[in-house]
Amino acid sequence: MVIKTDVLIIGGGPAGSYLARYLVRNGFNGDVMLIDKKSVIYAPIICGELLPSEDLLKPWINRDLYNVLLTTLRETLRREFIVNEIRWLRLVINNRDIARMPFRTYVIDKAAMIRNIIEDVINGGAKVHFGATAIKCAVKGDGYECLVHDKDGGEYVINARALIGADAYPSIVDLSLGITKGFRAEDLIIATSTRARGKYLDDEAVIVMDRG
Ligand SMILES: Cc1cc2nc3c(=O)[nH]c(=O)nc-3n(C[C@H](O)[C@H](O)[C@H](O)COP(=O)(O)OP(=O)(O)OC[C@H]3O[C@@H](n4cnc5c(N)ncnc54)[C@H](O)[C@@H]3O)c2cc1C
């Protein structure tokens, strides 16, 4: 089977989903398709789910980028996705309190936030396929062709005029098209995350570092 679209976005994380919504909301004149290898929209999540407040960003980011980030935050971070408002950051190293500083951030429910963006994308008329893994992409004519495997063992090809690689490391789009030279082993670290459930009313985030 061959599917044709104007824009193919691979990866439905924050980058891909936001771009898809931007296109459908801002009168992009063409078909938008978004695929993601996860079967469920943005789950499981590997992320601390901490987002900066506008105040925290302002002194550190140049004005043009700040305005873009501000728009993104305001369009995306609705009150119902905020799990906790953080005001302080405490740093503990080897069991000793080292510092406590103001740190206005939000702990968010990132999966719910992304789900909301993707619902806007679907309602805006884009095609969204979850459980769809891009295997390789290549230049074809003046566009691109990607081979996709679906979660049920089927495969299909998507032809697109424009291709967006929002599939993070190790990006298939990047690797297949040789956009960057990839990473060396020493550029990488292993990251894991675990989720604690409950009602947390504290307004303090704690960073703990020790040998363990
Ligand atoms: C442990 C950890 C903690 C973090 N904590 C924070 C934090 O507290 N605050 C913060 O702001 N950021 C945090 N980050 C960073 C944040 O998660 C990333 O910056 C952000 O998710 C990047 O968004 P993205 O859309 O570029 O990529 P991703 O969120 O990685 O999304 C990429 C998407 O592409 C899909 N995909 C990949 N390959 C394919 C393929 N071949 N075919 C189809 N789909 C594909 C994936 O399933 C995924 O849904 C953390 C990251 C880690 C690892």
The ligand as an SDF file (V2000), in Angstrom:
LIG
                    3D

 53 58  0  0  0  0  0  0  0  0999 V2000
   15.1090   10.7510   31.9730 C   0  0  0  0  0  0  0  0  0  0  0  0
   14.7020   12.0350   31.2930 C   0  0  0  0  0  0  0  0  0  0  0  0
   14.1730   13.0790   32.0380 C   0  0  0  0  0  0  0  0  0  0  0  0
   13.7830   14.2710   31.4000 C   0  0  0  0  0  0  0  0  0  0  0  0
   13.2350   15.2610   32.1670 N   0  0  0  0  0  0  0  0  0  0  0  0
   12.7950   16.3900   31.5750 C   0  0  0  0  0  0  0  0  0  0  0  0
   12.1330   17.3950   32.3450 C   0  0  0  0  0  0  0  0  0  0  0  0
   11.9210   17.2610   33.5520 O   0  0  0  0  0  0  0  0  0  0  0  0
   11.7050   18.5160   31.7030 N   0  0  0  0  0  0  0  0  0  0  0  0
   11.9090   18.6830   30.3450 C   0  0  0  0  0  0  0  0  0  0  0  0
   11.4850   19.7250   29.8120 O   0  0  0  0  0  0  0  0  0  0  0  0
   12.5140   17.7490   29.5870 N   0  0  0  0  0  0  0  0  0  0  0  0
   12.9550   16.6090   30.1690 C   0  0  0  0  0  0  0  0  0  0  0  0
   13.5590   15.6400   29.4100 N   0  0  0  0  0  0  0  0  0  0  0  0
   13.7660   15.9020   27.9820 C   0  0  0  0  0  0  0  0  0  0  0  0
   12.4650   15.7440   27.2000 C   0  0  0  0  0  0  0  0  0  0  0  0
   11.8800   14.4880   27.4650 O   0  0  0  0  0  0  0  0  0  0  0  0
   12.8140   15.8630   25.7100 C   0  0  0  0  0  0  0  0  0  0  0  0
   13.5100   17.0620   25.4760 O   0  0  0  0  0  0  0  0  0  0  0  0
   11.5670   15.8740   24.8430 C   0  0  0  0  0  0  0  0  0  0  0  0
   10.7450   14.7520   25.0810 O   0  0  0  0  0  0  0  0  0  0  0  0
   12.0040   15.8690   23.3790 C   0  0  0  0  0  0  0  0  0  0  0  0
   10.8500   15.9000   22.5800 O   0  0  0  0  0  0  0  0  0  0  0  0
   10.8690   15.3190   21.1210 P   0  0  0  0  0  0  0  0  0  0  0  0
    9.4870   15.4420   20.5770 O   0  0  0  0  0  0  0  0  0  0  0  0
   11.9980   15.9260   20.3600 O   0  0  0  0  0  0  0  0  0  0  0  0
   11.2910   13.7740   21.2760 O   0  0  0  0  0  0  0  0  0  0  0  0
   10.5730   12.5780   22.0610 P   0  0  0  0  0  0  0  0  0  0  0  0
    9.7670   13.0570   23.2040 O   0  0  0  0  0  0  0  0  0  0  0  0
   11.6430   11.5730   22.3220 O   0  0  0  0  0  0  0  0  0  0  0  0
    9.5620   12.0200   20.9800 O   0  0  0  0  0  0  0  0  0  0  0  0
   10.0330   11.2850   19.8610 C   0  0  0  0  0  0  0  0  0  0  0  0
    8.8800   10.4100   19.4050 C   0  0  0  0  0  0  0  0  0  0  0  0
    9.2960    9.7480   18.2210 O   0  0  0  0  0  0  0  0  0  0  0  0
    8.8320    8.4120   18.2440 C   0  0  0  0  0  0  0  0  0  0  0  0
    9.7130    7.6300   17.3810 N   0  0  0  0  0  0  0  0  0  0  0  0
   11.0240    7.3650   17.5380 C   0  0  0  0  0  0  0  0  0  0  0  0
   11.5080    6.6260   16.5190 N   0  0  0  0  0  0  0  0  0  0  0  0
   10.4500    6.4200   15.6960 C   0  0  0  0  0  0  0  0  0  0  0  0
   10.3000    5.7200   14.4480 C   0  0  0  0  0  0  0  0  0  0  0  0
   11.3290    5.0870   13.8630 N   0  0  0  0  0  0  0  0  0  0  0  0
    9.0820    5.6890   13.8720 N   0  0  0  0  0  0  0  0  0  0  0  0
    8.0180    6.3240   14.4660 C   0  0  0  0  0  0  0  0  0  0  0  0
    8.1020    6.9980   15.6260 N   0  0  0  0  0  0  0  0  0  0  0  0
    9.3060    7.0560   16.2240 C   0  0  0  0  0  0  0  0  0  0  0  0
    8.9300    8.0100   19.7320 C   0  0  0  0  0  0  0  0  0  0  0  0
    8.0320    6.9450   20.0370 O   0  0  0  0  0  0  0  0  0  0  0  0
    8.5210    9.3060   20.4250 C   0  0  0  0  0  0  0  0  0  0  0  0
    7.1370    9.3730   20.7320 O   0  0  0  0  0  0  0  0  0  0  0  0
   13.9500   14.4370   30.0000 C   0  0  0  0  0  0  0  0  0  0  0  0
   14.4900   13.3880   29.2390 C   0  0  0  0  0  0  0  0  0  0  0  0
   14.8570   12.2020   29.8650 C   0  0  0  0  0  0  0  0  0  0  0  0
   15.4180   11.0870   29.0120 C   0  0  0  0  0  0  0  0  0  0  0  0
  1  2  1  0
  2  3  1  0
  2 52  2  0
  3  4  2  0
  4  5  1  0
  4 50  1  0
  5  6  2  0
  6  7  1  0
  6 13  1  0
  7  8  2  0
  7  9  1  0
  9 10  1  0
 10 11  2  0
 10 12  1  0
 12 13  2  0
 13 14  1  0
 14 15  1  0
 14 50  1  0
 15 16  1  0
 16 17  1  0
 16 18  1  0
 18 19  1  0
 18 20  1  0
 20 21  1  0
 20 22  1  0
 22 23  1  0
 23 24  1  0
 24 25  2  0
 24 26  1  0
 24 27  1  0
 27 28  1  0
 28 29  2  0
 28 30  1  0
 28 31  1  0
 31 32  1  0
 32 33  1  0
 33 34  1  0
 33 48  1  0
 34 35  1  0
 35 36  1  0
 35 46  1  0
 36 37  1  0
 36 45  1  0
 37 38  2  0
 38 39  1  0
 39 40  1  0
 39 45  2  0
 40 41  1  0
 40 42  2  0
 42 43  1  0
 43 44  2  0
 44 45  1  0
 46 47  1  0
 46 48  1  0
 48 49  1  0
 50 51  2  0
 51 52  1  0
 52 53  1  0
M  END
$$$$
